[in-house]
Amino acid sequence: MKNAVRFPHVLKSQLLVDLPEDQKTDFVNQCAVRFYDKPQQILVQDQRPSGMFIVAHGMVEIGYFTPGGQCSILHHAGPGEVLGIIEAVADAPCAATCLTQPSTTLLFCPTPLLFDYIKSPVFIRNFARNFCDLLDRDNKFRSVDQFQSVDQKICSYLARLANQTQVIRRSQSYLANMVGCSRQTMNRMLGALRNDGIIELRKGAIVVLKQSELQARADTHPDVDKTRLN
């Protein structure tokens, strides 16, 4: 069965927006399908990729490793998102490591195929838009890390994960590492969100019941202490 038939939602990826339907279909069909039933690194920080990936199903964790070996979780890519395209075009080492999550399906586009399509002005525009979205996402979460309280950060990160799945199968320790807080703080905040009916806590999972409320709490701006501005 052709990839475009198996994964019709991939045709709606931002990378393929406004391309003729036959070009979209041809591109997706030429990509190789790769299924991962358990976590596996598909792109490795500081190593050059041989192509790019499009998430067809599931999720891919993107993390940056410090020289000391600590991993900072940057993003969780879901269906339609592309991985490694900038490094593939630039023939540059990967800026981060991409780790598949269980039951994830990806489409792999080798660099030569990518260059065949990047001749199209529309494809180049979409490539640039993808890069702009990456910058916008990173800027927003730099602002989150710098200006939001710990409780707001927890709501921000949970809301972001909920964009991919309503059921977040992550341990409290994992989430605390993402946010940069203690496990005790994470436990306290999750308990408060549960008591307010915003999330439900299950064994090994967090079910987001009211994502809009999570985002609203993340976006709440406390009154500015004007004495600090003098």
Number of C-alpha atoms within 10 A of each C-alpha: 6 11 20 18 13 11 18 13 13 24 22 14 18 16 23 22 15 12 16 11 12 8 13 19 19 14 19 23 18 16 20 14 16 13 16 15 11 11 15 14 14 17 24 20 17 13 14 17 22 17 21 24 23 25 23 26 18 20 23 27 17 23 21 19 16 9 7 6 8 11 16 16 18 16 20 20 22 20 21 22 18 22 22 26 23 20 19 22 17 10 14 14 17 21 19 20 22 24 20 25 18 15 13 21 23 26 24 20 22 18 17 13 14 18 12 10 14 16 10 12 11 17 19 14 15 20 18 14 14 18 14 12 11 12 11 12 14 14 12 12 17 12 11 20 16 10 12 19 14 19 17 23 23 26 24 24 19 23 23 16 19 19 12 15 15 18 18 17 13 11 14 19 14 13 19 17 17 18 22 15 16 14 16 12 15 22 14 12 17 22 15 13 18 17 11 10 13 17 23 18 15 11 7 11 15 21 18 24 16 16 21 12 17 23 17 14 17 22 15 10 12 8 6 8 8 7 6 6 6 5
